[in-house]
Amino acid sequence: MDINLPEKRYYSIGEVAKAFDVNTSLIRFWEKEFDELQPKKNAKGNRKFTPEDVLHLKFIYHLVKERGFTLEGAKTHLKEEKQKSLNNYQIISKLEHIKSELLKIKSQL
């Protein structure tokens, strides 16, 4: 999954939900369910997601929506193989992005 977010220090929940094409309520629900998601909150209580939070959301989205894990299965997977799985996911995402860029270049030739 390729999300389009500008380079920023913090993202609002609306920006994150729009990037993932999900409702804000799903993001809030995942925040309660997964300990990895800890967005900062301002004085009003608005959530501010860091790029690291977005990375965790991408991985959770991948497990739940793309690979079909249940919430409990995703939680277990994250706890057991957190660093290994996250690193593998990051590498695969980068390779997929490179592949799409190369295909764009090929089509322009």
N, C-alpha and C positions, 0 to 999 in steps of 0.2 A: 504494500500500500504506500502510495506516495502522497504525502500531505503537503500543502502549500501554506507555509507560515513564514512571515518575514522574520529576519534576524532581530530578535528583541530579547531583553532580559526577562520580561514577564508577559504572559498572555492572559487575557480574560477568559472566563469559562465559555463565553459566547464565541470567541475566536477559535478556541479549541474544539468546541462542539461542531462548528461550521466546517473546520478542517477535516474532521473525522466523519462528517455527514451523519451525526447522531443528535439526539436531544440532549439538552443540558442536564436533564434529570438522570440520564444514563451515566453521565460523567460524575455527578454527585453520588449516585449509587455505587459506582465502582470505587470512588474515594472512600466510602464507608467500608466496602468489602475488602479492599486490598491495602495492606499496611504500607506498601511501597509508594503509594500516592499520598503525598503530604504537601498540598499546595499551601502557600502562605495566604493569610487573610489580612485585609487591611482593617481599619477602625470600623468601617461599615459592615464588615463581614464578607466582602466580595473576595472571591478566590482569585489568586494570582499564581498561574502555573509557570514554573521555570522550564527551560529546555530539557532538563533532566526529567521533570514530571511528564513532559510530552513524550519523551523517549519511553518511559514506563507505560504510558497510555498506549503508545503504538504497539508495544509488546503484548499488553493485555488484550488489545483489540485483535491482534494477530491470533493469539491463542483462542479467544472466545468466538470471534466472528468468522475468522478465516479457517482455522483448524478445527473448530467445532467442540472445543473443550467446554465442560460444564464449569460453573464458577468454582466449585470445590476442586475440580481437577486442575484448573488454572492456578488456584492458590497453592495446591500441593506441588505442582510443577515449578512454580516460582520459588517456593521454599527449598525444595530439594536441589534444584540445579540452576539457581538464580543467575550466578555470574556466568557460568558456561553457556546457558541458553541465551542470555542477553547478548553476550559477545557474538555468538553464532548468528543471532538475528540481525545484529548490526552489520556484520560482514555480508550476510545475504542481501540485506537492504541496499548496501552500497554497491554490490555487484549488479543487482537488478537495475539500479539507477544508471550505472555505467553502461550496461547492456542497452537500455533504452536510448541513451545519448548516442551510442555507436550506431544503433539502428536509424536514428534521425540523420546522422551524418551520411550513412550509406544511402538513404533514400534521396539525399540532396545531390549525390554524385551522378 
